[in-house]
Amino acid sequence: MFGRNQVPVVGASEVPASAYLLDVREDDEWVAGHAPDAHHMPMHTVPARLDEIPADGDVVVVCRAGGRSAQVVAYLQATGRDNVRNLAGGMMAWAQAGRPMVSEDGGAPQVA
């Protein structure tokens, strides 16, 4: 994007199984469907919960389409984290790639 710093990205099919997947979507989006091993932390809570995010190992940040998660990656980089990447295309790309999803409401998982 013109005039913005680029953040590192990873494709949905390239996310390592060992990565800490940080889902920064809102509660209703999380309930509708998310990756089975993801950690939910709505975007607005990240600054207060920074210590919960691993400083080592791969951290992949995800939202619905990649915009909010890119902002979180940029924020984390500004705090000195160099182990964070944005999930390109967000949960929409995750679902399109056929990656596993679960829901919290008992329904079929979907990207909301």
Beta strands, then each sheet from edge to edge (+ up, - down):
strand 1: 9-10
strand 2: 20-23
strand 3: 39-40
strand 4: 59-62
strand 5: 84-87
sheet 1: 1+ 5+ 4+ 2+ 3+
end
